[in-house]
Amino acid sequence: MAYPIVPAILASRDLRVADLDAAPDETLLRLYAWTQLSRVADNRILDLFRQGLIRGTVTGGQGNEWMIVPLALLADKGTDVVSFTHRDLGGHLIWGGHLCDHLNQYFANADSPTKAREGNIHHGDPANRSLPMISHLGAMLGPVLGATDSQRRKGKNAVGFAFFGDGSSSTGDVHEAMNLASLMSFPIVFVIENNGYAYSTPTDEQFTKGTELWKRAAGYGMEAVVVDRGHPDAAARSLGAVIDKVRETSRPVLVEMRTLRLRGHAAYDTCDYLRPGEADSFAAADPLPKFRERMAGLVGAGRVEALDAEISSYVEASIAHAISVRRPIPEGMEGDLFAPPSPPFAWRAEPREAESLTMAQAINHALRKVLVERPESIVMGQDIATYGGAFKVTENLFKEFGRSRVINLPLAESTCTGYAIGLAVNGHRPIEEFQFADFATDATTQITLNAATMHFRSGAACPLVLRLPCGGGLTFGSFHSQELESFFLSMPGIKALYPSSAQDAFNAVLAACEENNPVMLFEHKGLYRRGKHPVAFDPDYRSVWKPRRVREGSYATLVTYGEMVHLATDVCAYLASEYEADIEVYDLRCLSPLDLSAVAKSVERTGRLIVLHEGRRTHGFGAEIVSSVVEGCRKALKAAPLRIASLDLPVPFAPELESAFRPTKDKVIQVITGWMS
């Protein structure tokens, strides 16, 4: 069934400030029409929620239209970048799509832009640079910075619009993003939608008395503008001047929009926290009735009434259409977790001759190859430029490729990862280095709830590589030695490689770089300089996504990865010599998606399974390996599976304590021989 016909006045989604002077009446009427559409749609969505026809957390933009409508009309929808919040239905309507598309999202039906996988207004249009919302509002800013920088790198004179409320202005991501945008001169309009409440908490309970949010801009070397609620055309003039300035100067500006929240935080909000008379004062300050009265005086009450009727009829027809759409079906969900694979990149077969390299050097050579052959690639992280990274893995890359391709980032892991996500969603291929894997915990939301879910909830690819120096044995203590694969990979949507050799590390960088999904590349610090080994371009570099049989055997099958591969081969050589027990060893290499088919066949033959990993035993990655293998070949087992891992403790510092904490050759031999007997 065809969508209802859009009212003619809504055919134009653009506004120029000059139009307000050249054709004021018609321009204002168009501004009014979009504002009225937003209000009517929000009100009807609330009604439908109360009728039980819409579920979830319905939030409304009533009282917010006077600023979001002119801003969205002023933006260049063909170039600019935006990430709307839950108060910005008017912005979504203007940016693109038919009203039915947006209602389908609320009804969570089969034609929902997110295939009914995301709630209500948590959708966007990544293909047109409207980045999908997540509930962690502060974390939405970083991707806007990245996608806007991506547009500028492509030669587009784009501006990014980053929205957040008075409540979320307290989050660290907001401050990280403003600092990064100012430091890097990103053309971002930061918009504080200050309606006086963060859910039920008023501003005087969020901030020290007398705090002016716009003044925070000075601390980041950017200008600030305050726009009080009032006429949409006045807001358009103020915002138009800001947008033009940001577009021209490529300097960020903070805009505090002092707006209204005419409904509660969400449909279920009782608003019993409002102070006496406050609800009435909000209603009295509503700009829309005054705007309507003004329009009636300019173009006539009859014309305004006719427009209102046309918009209401359009909304009702669109609701009827959306209600009639079929319900979603679960088939296909699992297949949509990851973006489809890209075809193999046409890598040059270089180096042809093997070079003797450490693992750190192999990764460096692979990064250089990526930067030379893939112009959309960018390497970034803390201290990776002149210094060459905490472990010198990026040494000399900055000297060769410069700041535009090798970016030193401030200590702001969350927003910097969000920045990388924005670059990735818009077609670049960023590779972010964390100084230590431990510090990636500061970017947990960005990694697990933003990047990892991107394709499933929006259909957008997110080709992002996260390099994580990890592991213990170097007496670095608890905050520089974690094995975090089990922690991160418990969340769906992340791919992960963990090489144990210099050649596999080189291959892993190439394989991860061409992947259309976020990839965590775990690099054990203890392997960075453990000898030199031959490394050359391997046409079969994609084999790192599968386990590698390191050692043949018939007594048992041992599965491991990372530094433990070397420990396992030493242990198994000893057991073969002293106990005549040949143990087959598999190096997983890829931890997600986990392919254990070759391992399972080996266990069916040997009848015994040993899993060795450096992470902690309880809730560790070994439990997943054991359960996955045993589920398929339980009858073949001659003994209970054996798990060997570190103690369930934080990583201790002193070498004597760390040795007791981690698997060692002697301990592993003792555990396996005890299991054998």
C-alpha positions in Angstrom: 0.0 0.0 0.0 1.4 3.4 -1.0 2.3 5.9 1.7 -0.2 8.9 2.1 0.6 11.9 0.0 2.8 14.5 1.8 1.3 18.0 2.1 2.8 20.2 -0.5 4.1 22.7 2.0 6.3 19.9 3.5 7.9 19.1 0.1 10.8 21.5 1.0 13.1 20.4 3.8 15.5 23.3 3.6 15.6 26.9 4.9 17.9 29.8 4.3 18.0 32.7 6.7 17.7 35.0 3.6 14.3 33.4 2.9 13.0 35.0 6.0 13.6 38.4 4.5 12.8 37.6 0.8 9.6 35.8 1.4 8.8 36.1 5.1 5.2 35.0 5.1 5.6 31.8 3.1 8.9 30.9 4.8 7.3 31.3 8.2 4.3 29.3 7.2 6.6 26.4 6.1 8.5 26.7 9.4 5.1 26.6 11.2 4.0 23.5 9.2 7.0 21.5 10.2 6.7 22.6 13.8 3.0 21.7 13.8 3.7 18.3 12.2 6.2 17.5 14.9 3.8 18.5 17.7 0.8 16.6 16.3 2.9 13.5 15.6 4.4 13.5 19.1 1.0 14.0 20.7 -0.6 11.2 18.7 2.3 8.9 19.5 1.6 9.5 23.2 -2.0 8.7 22.6 -1.2 5.5 20.9 1.1 4.5 23.7 -1.6 5.0 26.2 -3.9 2.9 24.1 -1.3 0.1 24.2 -0.6 0.3 20.4 2.9 1.5 20.9 5.2 0.0 23.5 8.5 0.8 25.0 9.8 4.1 26.4 7.9 6.8 24.5 9.6 10.2 24.9 8.3 13.4 23.4 9.7 16.6 21.9 6.7 18.8 22.9 8.3 22.2 23.6 11.5 21.4 21.7 10.2 22.0 18.2 10.9 25.7 18.1 14.6 25.0 18.0 15.0 21.5 16.4 12.8 22.3 13.4 14.7 25.4 12.2 18.1 23.8 13.0 17.2 20.7 10.9 15.9 22.9 8.1 19.0 25.0 8.1 21.4 22.0 8.0 22.7 20.7 4.7 21.1 17.3 4.6 23.3 16.2 1.7 26.6 16.9 3.5 26.2 17.5 7.3 26.3 15.0 10.1 23.8 14.7 13.0 22.9 12.5 15.9 19.4 13.4 17.2 18.2 12.7 20.7 14.9 11.4 22.0 13.4 15.0 22.0 14.1 15.6 18.3 11.3 13.9 16.3 11.0 17.1 14.3 14.7 16.8 13.2 14.2 13.1 12.2 11.1 14.1 10.1 13.0 16.8 8.3 16.3 14.9 7.8 14.7 12.3 5.6 12.0 9.7 5.1 8.2 9.7 5.1 6.3 10.1 8.3 5.3 6.5 7.9 9.0 5.4 8.1 9.3 7.0 11.5 5.9 5.7 12.7 7.0 2.2 11.6 9.8 2.6 14.1 7.5 3.5 16.9 5.1 0.6 16.1 8.1 -1.8 15.9 6.7 -3.3 12.8 8.3 -5.2 9.9 9.0 -2.0 8.0 10.8 -0.3 10.9 14.1 1.3 9.8 15.8 -0.8 12.4 13.7 -4.0 11.5 12.1 -3.5 14.9 15.4 -4.2 16.7 15.7 -0.8 18.3 13.2 1.1 20.4 11.1 4.0 19.4 13.2 7.0 18.4 16.6 5.2 18.7 16.9 5.1 15.0 18.8 7.2 12.5 19.8 7.1 8.8 23.6 6.3 8.8 23.6 6.3 5.0 22.6 9.9 5.1 24.8 10.7 8.1 22.1 10.7 10.7 23.8 8.6 13.3 21.5 6.3 15.4 20.9 7.3 19.0 22.0 5.3 22.0 20.6 5.9 25.5 24.1 6.9 26.7 23.6 10.4 25.4 27.1 11.7 26.1 28.6 8.8 24.1 26.8 10.0 21.0 29.0 13.0 20.5 32.3 11.2 19.6 30.8 9.5 16.5 29.5 12.9 15.3 33.1 14.2 15.5 34.4 11.2 13.5 31.8 11.3 10.8 32.2 15.1 10.4 35.9 14.8 10.1 35.4 11.9 7.6 33.2 14.2 5.5 35.9 17.0 5.6 38.6 14.4 4.6 36.4 13.6 1.6 36.3 17.2 0.6 32.8 18.0 1.9 32.3 21.3 3.7 30.3 19.5 6.4 29.2 20.7 9.8 28.3 18.2 12.6 25.5 18.7 15.1 26.0 17.0 18.5 23.0 17.2 20.8 22.9 16.5 24.5 20.7 17.6 27.5 21.5 19.5 30.6 21.7 16.2 32.5 24.0 14.5 30.1 26.2 17.6 30.0 27.6 16.2 33.3 29.0 13.1 31.6 32.7 12.8 30.9 32.1 12.1 27.2 30.6 15.6 26.7 33.7 17.2 28.0 36.0 14.8 26.2 34.2 15.6 22.9 34.4 19.4 23.4 38.1 19.2 24.2 38.8 16.9 21.2 36.7 19.0 18.8 38.5 22.2 19.9 41.9 20.6 19.8 41.4 19.1 16.3 39.4 22.1 15.0 36.4 20.0 14.0 33.4 22.0 12.7 30.9 20.9 15.3 27.8 22.7 16.7 27.4 21.4 20.2 23.8 21.9 21.3 22.7 21.7 24.9 19.0 21.1 25.0 18.5 22.6 28.4 14.9 22.1 29.5 15.7 22.4 33.2 15.3 18.7 34.1 17.3 15.5 33.8 14.4 13.1 34.2 13.2 14.3 37.6 16.3 16.2 38.7 16.2 20.0 38.3 19.3 21.9 37.2 19.8 23.3 40.7 20.3 19.8 41.9 22.6 18.9 39.0 25.0 21.8 39.2 26.3 24.3 41.8 23.9 27.2 42.2 24.6 29.9 39.5 26.2 27.5 37.0 25.8 28.7 33.5 26.3 25.7 31.1 27.3 27.8 28.1 30.3 29.2 30.1 31.9 25.8 29.9 32.9 26.5 26.3 35.6 28.9 27.4 37.5 26.1 29.1 37.8 24.5 25.7 38.7 27.6 23.7 35.4 27.7 21.8 32.7 30.3 21.5 29.3 29.9 23.1 25.8 31.2 22.2 22.7 31.2 24.3 19.3 31.0 22.6 16.2 31.4 24.8 12.9 29.8 23.9 10.8 32.0 21.8 10.0 32.4 18.1 11.2 29.7 15.7 12.3 32.4 13.2 14.4 34.1 15.8 16.0 30.8 16.6 16.6 30.3 12.9 18.5 33.5 12.6 20.6 32.8 15.6 21.3 29.2 14.5 21.9 30.2 10.9 24.7 32.6 12.0 26.3 29.9 14.1 26.1 27.3 11.4 27.6 29.6 8.8 30.4 30.6 11.1 31.3 27.0 12.0 31.2 26.0 8.3 33.5 28.8 7.4 36.0 28.7 10.3 36.0 24.9 11.1 35.9 25.9 14.7 33.3 24.3 17.1 30.7 26.4 18.9 28.6 25.5 21.9 24.9 26.6 21.8 22.8 26.4 24.9 19.2 26.2 23.8 17.0 27.1 26.8 14.0 25.1 25.9 10.9 23.4 27.4 9.8 19.9 28.3 6.0 20.1 28.2 5.6 16.4 28.9 7.5 14.3 31.4 10.7 12.5 30.7 8.7 9.7 29.1 5.1 8.6 28.7 5.1 6.9 32.1 6.4 9.9 33.9 4.0 11.2 36.6 5.8 14.6 36.9 4.9 14.6 40.6 8.4 16.1 41.2 7.5 19.4 39.5 7.3 22.4 41.9 4.0 24.1 42.5 2.9 26.1 39.5 5.8 24.9 37.3 3.6 22.8 34.9 1.3 25.8 34.3 4.3 28.1 33.7 5.7 25.7 31.2 2.4 25.6 29.3 2.2 29.4 29.3 5.6 29.6 27.8 4.9 27.2 25.0 6.0 29.0 21.8 3.7 27.1 19.4 0.3 28.7 20.3 1.9 32.1 20.0 3.5 31.2 16.7 0.1 29.9 15.4 -1.6 33.1 16.4 1.1 35.1 14.7 0.7 33.1 11.5 -3.0 33.7 11.6 -2.4 37.4 11.6 0.1 37.2 8.7 -1.7 34.8 6.3 -5.2 34.6 7.7 -6.8 32.3 10.3 -8.5 30.3 7.6 -5.3 29.4 5.9 -3.7 28.3 9.1 -6.8 26.2 10.1 -6.8 24.6 6.7 -3.1 23.8 7.1 -3.7 22.3 10.5 -6.4 20.1 9.2 -4.3 18.9 6.3 -1.4 18.1 8.7 -3.8 16.2 11.1 -5.3 14.3 8.2 -1.8 13.4 6.9 -0.8 12.2 10.4 -3.9 10.1 10.8 -3.5 8.5 7.4 0.1 7.7 8.2 -0.8 6.2 11.5 -3.4 4.0 9.8 -0.8 2.9 7.3 1.8 2.1 10.0 -0.8 0.1 12.0 -1.6 -2.0 9.0 2.0 -3.1 8.4 2.8 -6.7 9.3 4.6 -7.6 12.5 8.3 -8.4 12.4 9.6 -12.0 12.2 12.7 -13.3 14.0 14.2 -15.0 11.0 17.4 -13.3 9.9 18.3 -11.7 13.1 21.4 -13.8 13.8 22.6 -13.4 10.2 22.4 -9.6 10.6 24.7 -9.4 13.7 27.7 -8.8 11.5 28.0 -6.7 8.3 28.6 -8.8 5.2 32.3 -9.4 4.5 34.1 -7.2 2.1 35.9 -8.9 -0.8 39.6 -9.3 -0.1 41.6 -6.2 -0.7 44.0 -6.1 -3.6 47.1 -6.1 -1.4 50.4 -5.8 -3.2 52.4 -9.0 -2.7 55.0 -7.2 -0.7 57.3 -7.9 1.1 58.0 -10.9 -1.2 61.2 -11.9 0.6 60.9 -12.8 4.2 62.3 -10.3 6.7 63.5 -11.2 10.2 61.2 -9.3 12.5 59.9 -9.2 16.0 56.2 -9.3 16.5 56.2 -5.5 17.2 58.1 -4.9 14.0 55.7 -7.2 12.1 52.7 -5.2 13.2 54.5 -1.9 12.4 55.2 -3.2 8.9 51.6 -4.2 8.4 50.4 -0.8 9.6 52.7 0.9 7.2 51.4 -1.4 4.4 47.8 -0.5 5.3 48.6 3.3 5.3 50.4 3.1 1.9 47.8 1.0 0.1 44.5 2.0 1.8 44.0 5.8 1.7 40.9 5.5 3.8 42.9 4.1 6.7 43.9 6.2 9.7 46.1 5.1 12.7 45.3 6.8 16.0 45.9 6.5 19.7 47.8 8.1 22.6 51.5 8.8 22.2 51.6 7.0 18.9 53.1 9.9 16.8 56.6 11.2 17.6 57.0 8.7 20.5 55.9 5.7 18.5 53.5 4.3 21.0 54.0 2.9 24.5 55.7 -0.2 23.0 57.1 1.5 19.9 54.8 -0.4 17.6 53.9 2.7 15.6 57.5 4.0 15.4 58.3 6.2 12.4 54.8 6.1 11.0 54.1 9.7 12.0 57.3 10.8 10.4 56.3 9.1 7.1 52.6 9.8 6.9 52.0 12.9 9.0 49.3 14.1 11.4 46.4 13.5 9.0 47.0 9.8 8.9 48.7 9.1 12.2 46.8 11.0 14.9 48.0 11.6 18.4 44.8 11.6 20.6 44.3 13.1 24.0 43.7 10.8 27.0 40.0 10.4 26.4 39.4 6.8 25.4 35.7 6.9 25.3 35.2 9.9 23.0 38.3 9.0 20.9 36.8 5.5 20.3 33.5 7.2 19.4 35.4 9.5 17.0 36.8 6.3 15.4 33.3 4.9 15.1 32.1 8.0 13.3 35.0 7.8 10.9 34.2 4.1 10.3 30.5 4.4 9.7 31.2 7.1 7.1 33.6 5.0 5.1 37.0 5.4 6.6 38.9 2.5 8.2 40.4 3.7 11.5 42.9 1.6 13.6 43.0 2.7 17.2 45.7 1.7 19.6 45.1 1.6 23.3 48.3 2.0 25.4 47.2 -1.0 27.3 44.2 -3.2 26.9 43.2 -2.3 30.4 42.4 1.3 29.3 39.8 0.1 26.8 37.5 -0.4 29.8 37.1 3.4 29.7 35.6 2.9 26.2 33.3 0.0 27.1 30.1 1.7 26.0 31.5 2.8 22.7 32.9 -0.6 21.9 30.2 -2.9 23.2 27.0 -0.9 22.9 27.7 1.4 20.0 30.2 -0.1 17.6 29.3 -3.8 18.3 25.6 -3.2 17.8 25.8 -0.8 14.8 25.0 -3.2 12.0 22.3 -5.2 13.9 20.4 -2.0 14.8 21.0 0.2 11.9 22.4 -1.8 9.0 25.5 0.3 8.8 29.0 -1.3 8.6 31.5 -0.2 11.2 35.0 -1.2 9.9 37.0 -0.4 13.1 40.2 -2.0 14.4 41.0 -1.8 18.1 44.6 -2.8 19.0 45.0 -4.0 22.6 48.4 -4.7 24.1 47.5 -7.2 26.8 48.7 -9.9 29.1 51.0 -10.4 32.0 54.4 -11.8 32.8 56.2 -8.4 32.7 55.5 -7.3 36.3 53.2 -4.4 35.2 50.6 -5.0 37.9 46.8 -5.0 37.8 46.1 -2.0 35.5 48.5 -2.9 32.7 48.3 -6.7 32.4 44.6 -7.7 32.0 43.4 -10.4 29.6 40.0 -8.9 28.7 38.8 -11.1 25.8 36.1 -12.8 27.9 35.0 -9.5 29.3 34.5 -7.9 25.9 33.4 -10.9 23.8 30.5 -11.6 26.1 28.9 -8.8 24.2 27.7 -9.7 20.6 28.9 -8.0 17.4 32.7 -7.9 18.0 35.2 -9.9 16.1 38.5 -10.7 17.7 42.0 -12.0 16.7 44.8 -13.0 19.0 48.0 -13.9 17.1 50.8 -15.8 18.7 53.5 -15.3 16.0 55.0 -12.4 14.1 53.7 -13.7 10.8 50.2 -14.2 12.2 50.3 -10.7 13.7 51.2 -9.2 10.3 48.4 -11.2 8.7 45.9 -10.3 11.4 46.4 -6.5 10.8 45.6 -7.0 7.1 42.6 -9.2 7.8 41.2 -7.0 10.5 41.7 -3.8 8.4 39.5 -5.1 5.5 36.8 -6.4 7.9 33.5 -4.4 7.8 32.9 -4.9 11.6 34.7 -3.9 14.7 37.7 -6.1 15.3 39.6 -6.3 18.6 43.2 -7.2 17.9 44.7 -8.6 21.1 48.5 -8.4 21.1 50.4 -10.0 24.0 53.1 -7.6 25.3 55.3 -10.5 26.2 55.5 -11.5 22.5 56.4 -8.1 21.1 60.1 -8.7 21.3 60.4 -12.4 21.9 63.0 -13.1 19.2 62.9 -12.3 15.4 61.1 -14.5 12.9 60.6 -14.5 9.1 57.7 -12.4 8.0 56.6 -11.9 4.4 53.3 -11.1 2.6 51.1 -14.2 2.9 48.4 -14.5 0.2 46.6 -16.7 2.7 46.5 -14.0 5.3 42.8 -14.5 5.8 43.5 -17.9 7.3 44.0 -16.2 10.7 40.2 -16.3 11.1 40.6 -20.1 11.6 42.5 -22.2 14.2 46.0 -23.4 13.3 47.2 -26.9 14.2 50.6 -26.3 15.8 51.4 -29.8 16.8 50.1 -33.2 15.9 49.2 -35.8 18.5 46.8 -38.6 19.5 46.6 -38.6 23.3 44.6 -35.4 23.8 43.8 -32.1 22.1 45.0 -28.9 23.7 43.5 -25.6 22.7 45.0 -22.2 23.4 46.0 -18.8 22.0 48.3 -15.9 22.4 51.5 -16.3 24.5 50.1 -19.6 25.9 50.7 -21.2 22.5 54.5 -21.1 23.2 54.0 -22.4 26.7 51.8 -25.2 25.4 54.3 -26.4 22.8 57.1 -26.5 25.4 54.8 -28.4 27.8 53.7 -30.9 25.1 57.3 -31.5 23.9 58.2 -32.4 27.5 55.2 -34.7 28.0 55.9 -36.5 24.7 59.5 -37.0 25.8 58.9 -38.0 29.4 55.4 -39.6 29.4 55.1 -40.7 25.7 51.9 -38.7 25.5 51.6 -36.9 22.2 49.2 -34.0 22.6 47.8 -32.2 19.6 47.9 -28.4 20.0 45.6 -25.9 18.3 46.2 -22.1 18.2 42.8 -20.5 18.0 44.0 -17.2 16.5 40.4 -16.1 16.1 38.3 -15.7 19.2 35.2 -14.3 17.5 33.5 -15.6 15.5 34.6 -18.8 17.2 35.1 -21.7 14.8 35.9 -24.9 16.7 35.0 -27.4 13.9 38.7 -28.5 13.5 39.1 -28.7 17.2 36.0 -30.8 17.6 37.2 -33.3 15.0 40.5 -33.6 16.8 38.7 -34.2 20.1 36.6 -36.9 18.5 39.8 -38.6 17.5 41.8 -38.1 20.7 38.9 -38.3 23.2 40.4 -35.8 25.5 40.3 -32.0 25.7 42.6 -29.5 27.5 42.0 -25.7 27.4 44.8 -23.4 28.4 44.5 -19.6 28.6 46.1 -16.8 30.6 42.8 -15.1 31.6 41.2 -16.0 34.9 39.5 -19.4 35.2 36.1 -18.5 36.5 34.0 -16.8 33.8 37.1 -17.2 31.6 37.2 -17.8 27.8 38.1 -21.5 28.4 34.6 -22.3 29.7 33.1 -21.3 26.3 35.6 -23.4 24.5 34.9 -26.5 26.7 31.1 -26.2 26.5 31.1 -25.6 22.7 33.3 -28.6 22.0 31.8 -31.0 24.5 28.2 -30.2 23.4 29.1 -31.8 20.0 31.3 -34.7 21.0 30.4 -35.8 24.5 30.3 -39.5 23.6 33.8 -39.4 22.3 35.3 -38.2 25.6 37.5 -40.6 27.6 38.0 -38.1 30.4 36.5 -34.9 31.8 37.8 -31.8 30.0 40.6 -29.9 31.7 40.8 -26.1 32.1 44.0 -24.4 33.0 44.1 -20.7 33.6 45.2 -17.9 36.0 43.9 -17.5 39.5 40.7 -15.6 40.2 42.6 -12.6 41.4 43.6 -9.2 40.2 47.0 -9.4 38.5 49.6 -9.1 41.3 52.7 -7.0 40.8 55.8 -8.7 42.3 57.4 -11.3 40.0 57.0 -14.0 42.6 53.3 -13.3 43.0 52.6 -12.9 39.3 54.3 -16.2 38.6 52.0 -17.9 41.1 49.1 -16.2 39.5 49.7 -17.1 35.9 50.1 -20.5 34.2 53.8 -21.5 34.0 55.5 -24.5 32.4 56.0 -26.4 35.7 52.4 -25.7 36.9 50.8 -26.8 33.6 52.9 -30.0 33.5 51.9 -30.8 37.0 48.2 -30.2 36.3 48.1 -32.2 33.1 50.1 -35.2 34.6 47.7 -35.2 37.5 44.8 -35.2 35.2 46.4 -38.1 33.1 46.9 -40.3 36.2 
